[in-house]
């Protein structure tokens, strides 16, 4: 199936590993021109350019979008993927940590979107914001992550409503637990909950499909929503969670 992404000018944030990296791989395979972004070095899989930045800081998202538009002579597709999570009790999360999560998980999206809109308006464009199942149904073990990811869903619908008239589509994807460093890495979400193998087995068994997602499975949904094949889809929150959230929205 031709997704109509050949030559599309794309920016993917948080794209040096996990879901973001797999999204870049698929976009490049479809012929898209991609700028990557992250705190680490370039992934080196066919991206046009890489911009190192801390997107939690004001000015970082704006610089990334400007560099992307310069490198690609415009912008057609924006994927906001950057984010952070950890296990914590609600009463143990201090104000400064709430603020840090808000700056990275929400305000980086706001600032990137705001900077990208003038470019996306030129020919219409597509935005995909990566949220989480925790944005639809809060995880009691990740309170500040859940609240910020719910904000991403509201932001996505807001942008879809505001800019549909400009030919801009905006959708969200809500992955469930995915086999990335966030879960599998040393000190990651599995380690934070006890015995790694036991935790991963329990988390996998808690999905109707009985396992964690692979990052490429989430990336496939993201890339579809970026594509011309999703030309009549906007304002949606697509679950890619193995059936985790038992509601049809």
C-alpha positions in Angstrom: 0.0 0.0 0.0 1.4 3.4 -1.0 1.0 5.7 2.0 1.7 8.8 0.0 4.6 9.8 2.2 7.3 10.0 -0.5 9.1 13.3 -0.2 7.1 14.4 2.8 9.1 16.7 5.2 8.9 15.3 8.7 10.1 16.0 12.2 10.0 13.3 14.9 10.9 14.4 18.4 12.3 11.9 20.9 13.5 9.8 18.0 16.9 8.4 19.1 15.3 5.2 20.5 12.1 3.2 21.1 8.9 4.2 19.4 10.4 7.4 17.9 13.3 5.6 16.3 11.0 3.0 14.8 8.7 5.8 13.5 11.7 7.3 11.7 12.6 3.9 10.2 9.2 3.5 8.7 8.9 7.1 7.5 12.3 6.8 5.7 11.3 3.4 4.2 8.2 5.2 2.8 10.5 7.8 1.1 9.9 10.6 3.6 12.6 13.1 4.5 13.1 13.2 8.2 14.8 15.3 10.8 15.4 13.6 14.1 15.6 15.1 17.6 16.8 14.0 21.0 19.3 14.6 23.8 21.6 11.9 22.3 23.4 11.7 19.0 21.8 11.1 15.6 20.4 7.6 15.0 22.0 7.5 11.5 19.2 5.7 9.6 18.6 8.0 6.7 17.6 11.2 8.5 18.3 14.5 6.7 19.5 16.1 9.9 19.6 15.7 13.6 19.0 18.4 16.2 20.2 17.8 19.8 18.0 19.6 22.2 16.3 19.6 25.6 12.7 20.0 24.7 11.7 20.7 28.3 13.4 24.1 28.1 11.7 27.1 26.6 13.4 27.9 23.3 14.4 24.3 22.6 11.3 23.2 20.7 11.3 26.5 18.7 15.0 25.9 17.7 14.3 22.4 16.6 11.4 23.4 14.4 13.3 26.3 12.9 16.3 24.0 12.1 14.0 21.4 10.6 12.2 23.9 8.4 15.6 25.2 7.2 16.9 21.7 6.5 13.8 20.5 4.7 12.6 23.8 3.2 9.4 23.5 5.1 7.4 21.0 7.1 4.6 18.6 6.3 4.5 16.2 9.2 5.1 16.6 13.0 5.3 13.7 15.4 5.6 14.7 19.1 6.9 11.7 20.9 9.2 12.9 23.7 8.2 12.0 27.2 9.2 10.7 30.7 7.6 8.4 33.2 8.4 6.7 36.6 6.6 4.8 39.2 5.6 6.9 42.3 2.8 7.3 44.9 0.7 10.3 44.3 1.5 11.8 47.7 5.3 11.3 47.1 5.5 13.4 44.0 6.9 16.8 44.8 5.9 20.1 43.1 9.1 20.4 41.2 8.7 17.0 39.7 5.1 17.7 38.7 6.5 20.9 37.0 9.3 18.9 35.2 6.8 16.4 33.8 4.5 19.2 32.7 7.3 21.0 30.9 8.5 17.9 29.0 5.3 15.9 28.5 3.0 18.8 27.7 4.7 22.1 27.2 7.3 20.7 24.7 4.3 19.6 22.6 2.6 23.0 22.9 5.8 24.9 21.9 6.6 22.5 19.1 3.1 22.7 17.7 3.0 26.5 18.0 6.2 26.8 16.1 5.3 24.3 13.5 1.8 25.8 12.6 3.0 28.5 10.2 4.9 25.8 8.2 2.1 23.3 8.3 -0.4 25.9 7.2 1.4 26.4 3.9 0.2 23.2 2.2 -1.7 21.5 5.0 -0.1 18.9 7.2 -0.4 16.1 9.7 0.4 16.1 13.4 0.6 13.0 15.6 1.0 13.3 19.4 2.1 10.3 21.3 0.0 10.0 24.5 -0.6 6.8 26.5 -3.3 4.4 27.7 -2.6 6.2 31.0 -4.0 9.4 29.4 -7.4 7.6 28.9 -7.4 5.7 32.2 -5.0 6.9 34.8 -2.3 4.6 36.1 -2.4 4.9 39.9 1.3 4.0 40.0 2.3 6.9 37.6 0.2 9.8 38.7 2.0 12.7 37.1 2.7 10.8 33.9 -1.0 10.0 33.7 -2.2 13.6 34.2 0.2 15.0 31.6 -0.7 12.3 29.0 -4.3 13.1 29.5 -3.5 16.8 28.8 -1.9 15.6 25.5 -5.2 14.1 24.5 -7.0 17.4 25.2 -4.3 19.4 23.4 -4.6 17.1 20.3 -8.4 17.5 20.1 -8.0 21.3 20.5 -5.5 21.6 17.7 -7.6 19.4 15.5 -10.6 21.6 16.0 -8.7 24.9 15.6 -6.8 24.1 12.5 -8.9 21.7 10.4 -9.9 24.7 8.3 -6.2 25.2 7.4 -6.0 21.6 6.1 -4.1 20.4 9.2 -5.0 17.1 10.8 -4.1 16.3 14.4 -4.4 12.9 16.1 -3.1 11.2 19.2 -1.9 7.6 19.7 -2.2 5.9 23.0 0.2 3.0 23.4 0.1 0.5 26.2 3.2 -0.9 27.8 5.9 -1.2 25.0 9.2 -3.1 24.9 11.4 0.0 25.0 14.1 1.2 27.4 11.4 3.0 29.4 10.3 -0.5 30.5 13.2 -2.7 29.9 16.2 -0.5 30.6 18.3 -0.6 33.8 16.3 1.3 36.4 13.3 1.4 34.1 9.6 0.9 34.9 10.0 -2.8 35.3 12.9 -2.5 37.7 11.1 0.1 39.7 8.3 -2.3 40.6 10.4 -5.2 41.8 11.7 -8.4 40.1 12.0 -7.4 36.5 11.0 -10.7 34.9 8.0 -11.2 37.2 6.9 -7.6 36.6 7.1 -7.9 32.8 5.2 -11.2 32.9 2.5 -9.7 35.0 2.2 -6.6 32.8 2.1 -8.6 29.6 -0.5 -10.9 31.0 -2.6 -7.9 31.9 -3.2 -7.1 28.2 -6.0 -9.0 26.4 -3.3 -9.9 23.7 -1.1 -11.2 26.5 2.1 -9.3 25.9 3.9 -5.9 25.7 3.8 -4.1 22.3 6.9 -4.0 20.1 7.9 -0.4 19.3 7.4 -1.0 15.6 3.8 -1.9 16.2 3.1 1.5 17.6 5.2 3.2 14.9 3.0 1.6 12.2 -0.1 3.3 13.6 1.7 6.7 13.9 3.0 6.5 10.3 -0.5 5.6 9.0 -1.9 8.7 10.8 0.8 10.8 9.2 -0.1 9.5 5.7 -2.5 10.4 3.0 -4.3 7.1 3.7 -5.6 8.8 6.9 -6.7 12.0 5.1 -10.2 12.0 6.7 -8.9 11.2 10.2 -8.5 14.1 12.7 -9.3 14.7 16.3 -9.0 11.0 17.2 -7.1 9.2 19.9 -6.1 5.8 18.5 -5.5 3.1 21.0 -2.6 0.8 20.2 -2.6 -1.0 23.5 -3.4 -4.7 23.0 -6.9 -4.1 24.3 -5.7 -2.6 27.6 -8.2 0.2 28.0 -11.7 -1.5 28.0 -13.6 1.5 26.5 -14.3 2.4 22.8 -12.9 5.9 22.8 
